[in-house]
Amino acid sequence: MTIVVSATAAAGGSGTAESPFRTVTEACGLASAGDTVLLEDGVYRECLTPVRSGTSDRPIVFAALHPGQVTIECPEQVKERFCVCPVQSGADWITLRGIRFVYGAVCTGRTLGWLIEDCEILRSPHFGLILGEAGIALAQDTAQTGRSGFQTVRRCEIHDCTAAGIVVASAAVRIESCQVHGCGGGVLLHRDAFDAELIDNRFCDNVSEDLCIETQGRGTQVKGNRFLSARSVNLLMRDIDFSGNEFQDGGPGILPFGGLKLLEEPVKADLEDEPLPLPEAEEEEEEEQEEAAESIGANLVLIGCESCVFPLEGESFTVKEIYVRGNEVWIISAEHPEEAVQLDCGYGFFKHLSQPILQAPFSVDVSYDRNLQGIVNTLATMYRLLTRSMVQDPQVVCGKIRDKANETLEAAGITMRFTPQLLKFIRNRKFITLEEVIDTIADGDREVVAEVVAEGREL
């Protein structure tokens, strides 16, 4: 049976294509072995909590109708901050496919046979993915693997989580062709895990080790991975099949045994390669978009942007100012100065704010610098791509902008990566923020912003 869920459906649906459920929770309560829960595009602010088990040949599948276009966002009121966690032990043989999980961990609990594929997990306040017993206490050596195991994770991207991207505290886990970056650590194989396989994964820009193995080592295989963070590997146990792995310059960390494949030349972070596609963020519900934002403190404001004009929803959008803080920007139009578009360049999130109070201590006038004008035009293009208001082929547009920008940026040692879902910059094989790029181009040419009040909006 196929159970359909739509974030825009009316309450009281029956889970059919004609009358879908409105919440994932309703679908979890109905799904049983062999069922597929099909999630239509949208943002679901709730937890996915499987209630029943599938079987090895008839799993319960939770899948995005269009991979990457479905976001499950952990509600703030959820104390433990889990996007996914079974209601009880024994919710076995569950598949998660093509879903984006934000602001909470994905936890399999004490279960068997989970498959997690083509998913993205980001911005969890602790671990990104926990394979085994639920709870943050895993890091304090209190995991109990019990009957959990036989989990497979493949082609997933896990990034920007406060603690490790993945914690393994169960048996017979296979992690394959995944990317883990920008986390407190890469993968932690807990001491009670065994028969784990890490095959052909990529790790970079993690604060602590890309891989920390506390397991006794029985059956553990680590093969064909790329460890590109400053601190690569910390292996506390022996008897591990560790071969065919590559490292960033500086080599591995604590390794009490041999069996390493070290490159003659330092491995570059390979950031020019296209990552797993980051899904586009869905637009907030209209009533939430129009809620007033609290006071926002940016670090600088770009002025003199009026040459950037483009059509949007049947009218002109003239960029008046852009407030910048790290990779976040707030775009103000001349037509509607009482509103702002908040855009996160790194992850493709955007939303509309009504009557925001925006403040910045410094300004940069872009009208005197073609490169800064190019940054403004790129941000405007990204907004149009995310709102799907551009008729041209998105990949072609991004490619042209990227190639032209890099002709200039390369002189400063900076490379732009621009896709329809993200805008990032790289220097010395490390990601840098949009704000740092602007500072580099402007050569620190900031002016102190005088207090201005216009259109009822404090600047």
N, C-alpha and C positions, 0 to 999 in steps of 0.2 A: 504494500500500500504506500502511496505517496501522499505525504501530509504537507500542505502548502502554508507558508507563513508570510505575511506582508505587513511591514511597519505602518503602512497607510490604510490598512483594512479597517472596516468598522468592527466595533466590539461585538462579540457573540457569534463569530463565524464558526464553521464546522470543520475547517481544515482542508476543504476541497479547493480546486483551482478557481471555482466560481465563488466560493465563500471562504477565503482563507482565514486562518487564525491571525490575530493581531500580535500575539506574543510568542516568543520561543518557549516560554514556560508551559503554555497550553499544549504545544506540540510534544514537549518532553513527557507530559503526563499521559499522552495517548500512545506514543511510539513504542513498538515492541519488535521482537526479532524479525528481521527481513524488511522493515519499513525504512523509507527514505524521507527525511524531513528536508524539504526544499525551501530555502530562504530567499525571498525576493530581495532585490537591491534596496538598501536602506541602512539606517543606524538603529540598533536595538539596544536600549539602555537597560539591560538586565543580565542575569547570569544564565548560562546554559548548564542545566543540572540534569543529566540523564538519570532516569528513575529505574528503568528496567535494563535487562541484558539482552544483547543479541547472541548469536552463536558463531562459531568459527566460519561456517558457510553461509550464515544469514545475519550479518552484522546490522546494527542500527546506524544509519548514515545521516549525518547532519552536513548538508552541502549547500554552498552558495549557488544560486541560479546562474549568476555570472561571477566566476572566481575573481576575488579582489574587490567586488562591489558591495560586499556585505560586511558591516562592522558591528561587532558586539563590544559594547563599552561598559565596563564595570561601574555600576552606580556608586556614588560617593558614600552612601549610607551602608554599604557592605563592609563590615569590619575587617574581614580577612583579605579583602581585595582579590578575589578570584573571579575571572571571567568564566571559567569552566571548572566545575568540581562535582563529582557524582554525589547524589543524595546520600548514598550509603555504599559500603564495600560490596563488591559483587556486581556492579554495573559494568559487565564485561562486554568485549567485542563491540566497541563503539568506533566509528570513523568520523573524523572532522576533516572537511575538504574545502579549500578555497576561501576560508573565512579570515577576516582581520579581527584580532583581539587587542583591545586598547585599555590601558589603565588597570590591568589586573592580570594575575597569572593564570595559565592553563594548567590544571592539575588533574592527573588521572586517578589519584588515590590508590587504594589497595584493590586493583582490578587487573584483569588479563585482556590481552589481545586488542589494545587500542591501536588505531592507525591515524596518524596526523600528517596530512600531506597538503602541500601548496598553500599553506597558511602563513600569516604574518602575525607576530606577537611583539608589541612595542609598548614602551612607557609603563611597564609594570613597576610599582613602588618597591618590589622585592625581586624574587626570581621571575624569569619569563615563563619557563616551562618546567614543571615538577613531575617527574615520572616516578611514582611511588607514593608513599604515605603523605597525606596533605599536611600542611603546616610549615611555618617559617622555621620551626625548631630543627629542621633538617640540618641547618648549618651548625647546630650545636651537638652533633653526633647523637641525636635521639631518634633517628629514623628506624622504622620497623617495616622491613620489606614484606613480611608475611607471605601472602599468596600472590603478590603483584608481580607482573612481568609480561614478557612477550609483546612489548610495545615497539612500534615502528614509527619513526619520524623521518620524513623525506621531503626535500625541495621546499623547506620552510625558511623564512627569514625572521630572525629574532634580534631585536636591537633596542638600544636606549632603555635598558632595564637597570634598576639601581643595584641589584646583586647579580649573581651569575645568570647568564642567559638560559642555561639548562642545568638542572640537577637531576642526576640519575640515582635512584635509591630502590631499584627493583632489578629483577633478573631478566636476562635475555632481551636486552634493549638494542635496537639497531638505529643509529642516527646517520643518515646518508644524504649527501648533496645539499646540505643546509648552509646558511650564512648566519654567523653570530658576530655582531659588531656593536661597538659603542655601549657595552654593558660593564657592570662592575667586574665581571669575569666572564670567561667563555663557558666551558663545560666543567662541572664538578661531578666526578664519579665517586659517589659516597662509598665508605668502607664496606657496606653491606651489599653493594652491587657486584654482580659477576656475570660472565658471558656477555659483556657489553661489546658492541661493535661501533666504531666511529670511522666511517668510510667516506672519503672524497668530500670533506667539508671545508669551509673557508672561514677563518677567524681574523678579525683585524680591529684595531682601535679599542680594544678592551683594556680596562684600567689594570686589573690584575692578570693572572695567567690566562692564556687562551684555553689551557687544559690543566686541570689539577686532578690527579688520580690518587685516591686514598684506598681504592679497592685492593683486596688481596691478590687480584690479578688473574684468578682462574677463568680461562676462556676469553679474556679481554683482548680485543684487536683494535689497533689504531693504525690505519693505513691510508695513504694517499691524501692526507689532509694538508692544508696550507695554514701555518701558524704565523701571522704577520704582525701581531702586536709587539710592543717593546719587550714584554715578558711573555715568553712563549709557553713553556711546559714545566710543570712541577710534578714529578712522578715520585711518590713516596713509597711505592711498592715495586717489587721485582716481578719477573716471570710474566711479562706482558709482550704480546706480539706487536712490536712497534717498528714499522718499516714503510719506506716510500713516502715519508712526510717531508715537507719543505718548511724553511724558516726564514723570517725576516733577518736582515743583517744584525749581527750580534749573536745569532744562534739560539739554541734552546736554553732553558733555565736549569733546574736541578734534575740531573739524569744519572741515576746510579748504575746504568748499564749501557751497552752499545746498541747497534742496530739502527742508526740514524742515517738518513740520506740528506747530507748537507750540500747545498749548491755551491759551485765554485764562485759564482757571483752572488751578491746579496739579492734577495728576492724583493722586488718592488711590490708595493701593496696592490698593484694591478687594478688601481681604481678606475682606470680607463675602461675596463670591461664593464659591460652593462650588468647591473645587479638583477636579482629577482625583481620583477615588476612590482612597484609599489602601487597599491590600488588608490584610486581617486576617492577623496573624502566626499561623503554625501552632504548635500546642503541641509542645514538644520531646518526643523519645522518652522513654518512662517512665524508663528507666535513667539517662538524662542529666539528667532533671529532679531526680532524687533524689540527684545527686552533691552533696557538701558544697561550699558556696561559701567563698571566701576572705574574710578580714576586709574589711568594707565600711564606708567612712567617709562618712556622710551629713552634711549641714549643720545639719539640725534634725530633731526628732521631734515629731509630733503625738500628744498624749496626751488622755485623756478622751473617747475615741471610741466607748465601749461602747454608746451609743444607736443606733449603726448596726449592725443585725442583718438578715441576709437568708438565705434558703434556698439551699443549694448542695450538689448531689449527695446529696440525701437527708438532710442534716443542717443545723444552723444554723451560720452563719459570723458571729461577733461580732468586729467590728474592735476590736482592743486598742490598737494603736499603728500609726502610719505614719511611716516614715523618708523624708526628702525631700532630694534633691540635684538642683537644676536642674529638669528635667522627669522625672526618674526617681524612683520611689517604691518602697518595700518595705513591704508590708502584712502585719502580724502579727495572727493571730486568737487570741481567748481560748481557743478549743477546741484549737488546735494551736500553742502558742507556740514550739515547737521548729522550726517551718517558717516560710517567708516567701514571699509572692508578689511577684516583681520585675516592675514595670510601667513601660514607657516611654510616657508620655502622648502624646508627639509623633508616634510612629510605630506605635503599636498592637502593640508587642512585649510579650510576657509570658512568664515561666517560673517554675517552682517551685524553691525552694531548700530544702535540708534542713540544719538546724542551722547557720544562718548566724551570723556574728559581726558584729553591727551596732552602730555607734557614732555618736553625734552630740553635739556640744558644747552645744547649746541645745534647749530644749523649748518647745512652745506648747500651752497647754491650750485645746482647742476647746469644752469643755463650757460656757463662758461666752459664746460668740459663735455666733449662729445662722448667720452667713455662713460661718464656718469649718466648722461642722457640715455646711453645704451642700457645701463642697469635699470633705469626707470621703465624703458620700453620692454625690457625682458620681464619685469614684474607684472606689467600690464598684460603682456602676452600670457603669462602663467595664469593670471586670474581669468582671462578669456577661455583658456583651455579647460580650466577646472569647471567653469560654468557652461562649457560646451557651446559657446556662442561664436566660435570661429569656424568658418566653412572650409578653410584650407586643411590639408592633411597635417595632423598634429606632429607626426614624426618628421616630416619635411620642414615644417616651420621651426621646430626645435633644433634640427640639424643645421639649418642656415644661421640661426642666431648663435648657436654654440661655436660654429666654425669661425664666424666673423669676430666674435668676442675674444676667442682664444688667440687670434692673430695679435691682439694688443696685450692681453693679460699675460701671455707667455713671457713677455719682456720683464714682468714683475715676478716671474716664477710661479704664476697662478694658472690653474686650469679649471675651466668651467665644465660641469656636467649638467646638462639640461635635458630633461625628458618631459612628457606631458604631465607627469605626476610629481616631479621634484626638481629643485634647483640647488646644486651644491657646488662648492669650490674646494680645490685641493692645492696645498702648497707643501712641498717637502714630504709628499706622500701622507699627509695628514689633512683631514677636513678642517677648514676654517670657516668662520661665519661670514654672512653677507656684510655685517657691520665691519669686520676686519678688511674685507675687500674694498669697501667704500673708503675706509681710512687710508688704505694703500694708494688707491687711485687719486684721492684728494690730497694725499701727502700731508695729512693732519690739518688741512685748511678748514678749521671749524670756526664759526662765529658764535659768540654767546648770544643766546636767544633772550630778547627783551620780553617782558610780560605783555601779552596781547590778548584781548578779548574780542572775538568777532563772531557774528552769527550765533550768539549765545553759547559759544564753545570756548573754553579756556585752552589756550595754547601754551 
